[in-house]
Amino acid sequence: MISLLHIHRFILALWLLLLSYPLMSQSWKPDFKISINYRTNAIFKGSDLNQFLEFNVPNSAGFCSSGMIIFYFRVNYLGVVDSLYHEGDPDMKAAGIINQNILNTNGNWILPKITSTTNKCWFIFPYFILGGLNNCSDQDKKKHEQLLILRNLLSAFKFRADEKGRYLLAPNPIQSYSIK
């Protein structure tokens, strides 16, 4: 379980890290594009990578439940995801669906014209579930608030490469909420 102290430390470390590194770009980065023949085109109406990764993921957590998962995946020179892992709240049902969606990106990458067998690109996808806040404890409300701050901070730095050259995708959009 992620504690408030861990969230505070992560926010501070992320803020310092992102401010200390200039905008970096990878020398090789594939672009994502859904092919016209893709099998879910009849039901998947999105067009970008984030929408694809969130496809069929339940959009809310249980009552008073908030958490986050960070997915890391690598696309190789063939346009195939050859490495995938995640960290965060292990009980979140969204993890399995997003893992499968990441693997389903295979064959939907537009590779740069100059591509060699050594090319690869890492992506980071932060996913947040921010549950309802009605009748929740102060600690649950505080955790929710801190995760929302972290989500908004990551949104401000989307489409940047981190110190290892991994490409940060925008976090998932969140539903509106109210604190009572």
C-alpha positions as CSV (number, residue, x, y, z in Angstrom):
1,M,0.0,0.0,0.0
2,I,1.3,3.4,-0.9
3,S,1.6,5.7,2.2
4,L,1.2,9.5,2.2
5,L,4.9,9.8,3.1
6,H,5.9,7.8,0.0
7,I,3.7,10.0,-2.2
8,H,5.2,13.2,-0.8
9,R,8.7,11.9,-1.3
10,F,7.9,10.7,-4.9
11,I,6.4,14.1,-5.7
12,L,9.4,16.0,-4.4
13,A,11.9,13.7,-6.1
14,L,9.9,13.8,-9.4
15,W,9.7,17.6,-9.3
16,L,13.4,18.0,-8.7
17,L,14.3,15.4,-11.3
18,L,12.2,17.0,-14.0
19,L,13.4,20.5,-13.2
20,S,17.0,19.4,-13.3
21,Y,16.9,17.8,-16.7
22,P,16.5,19.8,-19.9
23,L,14.1,18.6,-22.5
24,M,15.7,15.5,-24.0
25,S,14.7,13.5,-27.0
26,Q,15.5,10.0,-28.0
27,S,17.3,9.5,-31.3
28,W,14.9,6.8,-32.3
29,K,11.2,6.8,-31.5
30,P,8.3,5.0,-33.2
31,D,4.9,6.6,-33.5
32,F,1.7,4.7,-32.6
33,K,-1.1,4.5,-35.2
34,I,-4.1,2.2,-35.2
35,S,-4.3,0.4,-38.5
36,I,-7.6,0.5,-40.4
37,N,-7.8,-3.3,-40.2
38,Y,-7.2,-3.5,-36.4
39,R,-9.6,-6.0,-34.9
40,T,-11.1,-3.6,-32.3
41,N,-11.7,-0.7,-34.7
42,A,-15.4,-1.5,-34.6
43,I,-15.5,-0.7,-30.9
44,F,-12.3,1.3,-30.2
45,K,-13.0,4.8,-31.4
46,G,-9.8,6.5,-30.1
47,S,-6.8,7.4,-32.1
48,D,-3.9,7.9,-29.8
49,L,-1.8,5.6,-27.7
50,N,-3.2,6.7,-24.3
51,Q,-6.7,6.1,-25.4
52,F,-5.7,2.6,-26.7
53,L,-3.9,1.7,-23.4
54,E,-7.0,2.7,-21.4
55,F,-9.4,0.8,-23.6
56,N,-11.8,-1.4,-21.6
57,V,-10.3,-0.3,-18.3
58,P,-12.9,0.3,-15.5
59,N,-13.0,4.0,-15.0
60,S,-13.4,4.2,-11.2
61,A,-12.1,2.4,-8.1
62,G,-14.0,1.2,-5.2
63,F,-15.4,3.5,-2.5
64,C,-12.7,5.6,-0.9
65,S,-10.0,3.7,-2.9
66,S,-7.2,5.6,-4.7
67,G,-4.0,4.3,-6.2
68,M,-1.6,4.4,-9.0
69,I,0.3,2.1,-11.3
70,I,3.3,3.0,-13.5
71,F,3.8,0.9,-16.6
72,Y,7.1,0.6,-18.4
73,F,7.3,-0.9,-21.9
74,R,9.8,-1.1,-24.7
75,V,9.2,-1.1,-28.4
76,N,11.9,-2.7,-30.5
77,Y,13.0,-2.1,-34.1
78,L,10.3,-4.5,-35.3
79,G,7.5,-2.5,-33.7
80,V,7.0,-5.2,-31.1
81,V,6.8,-4.7,-27.3
82,D,9.6,-6.9,-26.0
83,S,9.7,-5.7,-22.4
84,L,6.9,-4.8,-20.1
85,Y,6.6,-4.4,-16.3
86,H,4.7,-2.2,-13.9
87,E,4.9,-1.1,-10.3
88,G,2.4,0.4,-7.9
89,D,-0.7,-0.8,-6.1
90,P,-0.8,-4.6,-6.9
91,D,-4.5,-5.0,-6.2
92,M,-5.7,-2.8,-9.0
93,K,-7.7,-4.7,-11.6
94,A,-6.7,-2.2,-14.3
95,A,-3.1,-3.6,-14.4
96,G,-4.0,-6.8,-16.2
97,I,-6.1,-5.0,-18.8
98,I,-3.5,-2.3,-19.5
99,N,-0.7,-4.9,-19.7
100,Q,-2.8,-6.7,-22.4
101,N,-3.5,-3.4,-24.2
102,I,0.2,-2.6,-24.3
103,L,0.9,-6.0,-25.8
104,N,-1.9,-5.4,-28.3
105,T,0.0,-2.4,-29.7
106,N,2.2,-4.8,-31.6
107,G,1.9,-4.2,-35.3
108,N,0.5,-0.6,-34.8
109,W,3.8,1.3,-34.7
110,I,5.1,3.5,-37.4
111,L,8.9,3.0,-37.4
112,P,11.3,5.7,-38.5
113,K,12.7,5.3,-42.0
114,I,16.2,4.7,-40.7
115,T,15.9,1.7,-38.3
116,S,18.5,-0.8,-37.3
117,T,18.4,-3.9,-35.1
118,T,19.8,-2.0,-32.2
119,N,16.9,0.5,-32.0
120,K,14.5,0.5,-29.1
121,C,12.3,3.0,-27.3
122,W,11.0,2.8,-23.7
123,F,7.7,4.4,-22.7
124,I,6.3,5.2,-19.3
125,F,2.5,5.3,-18.7
126,P,1.3,6.5,-15.3
127,Y,-2.2,5.3,-14.5
128,F,-4.3,6.7,-11.6
129,I,-7.5,5.5,-10.1
130,L,-9.0,8.1,-7.8
131,G,-12.1,6.7,-6.1
132,G,-15.0,8.4,-4.6
133,L,-14.5,10.6,-1.5
134,N,-18.0,10.7,0.1
135,N,-17.9,9.6,3.7
136,C,-14.2,8.7,3.5
137,S,-11.6,9.1,6.2
138,D,-9.3,12.1,6.3
139,Q,-6.4,9.9,5.5
140,D,-8.2,8.6,2.3
141,K,-9.0,12.1,1.3
142,K,-5.4,13.2,1.8
143,K,-4.1,10.3,-0.2
144,H,-6.5,11.2,-3.0
145,E,-5.4,14.8,-2.9
146,Q,-1.7,13.9,-3.1
147,L,-2.3,11.5,-5.9
148,L,-4.2,14.2,-7.8
149,I,-1.3,16.6,-7.3
150,L,1.1,13.9,-8.6
151,R,-1.1,13.2,-11.6
152,N,-1.3,16.9,-12.5
153,L,2.5,17.3,-12.1
154,L,3.1,14.4,-14.5
155,S,0.6,15.9,-16.9
156,A,2.7,19.1,-17.0
157,F,5.8,17.1,-18.0
158,K,4.2,14.7,-20.5
159,F,6.0,13.9,-23.7
160,R,9.4,14.4,-22.2
161,A,12.2,11.9,-21.8
162,D,13.5,11.1,-18.3
163,E,17.1,10.8,-17.3
164,K,17.2,7.3,-18.9
165,G,15.7,8.4,-22.2
166,R,12.3,6.8,-21.5
167,Y,9.4,8.7,-23.0
168,L,6.7,9.8,-20.5
169,L,3.2,9.5,-21.8
170,A,0.4,11.6,-20.4
171,P,-1.5,10.1,-17.4
172,N,-5.0,9.0,-17.8
173,P,-7.8,11.6,-17.5
174,I,-9.7,11.4,-14.2
175,Q,-13.4,11.7,-13.4
176,S,-14.7,14.6,-11.5
177,Y,-15.0,14.2,-7.7
178,S,-16.1,16.0,-4.7
179,I,-14.7,16.1,-1.1
180,K,-17.2,16.1,1.7
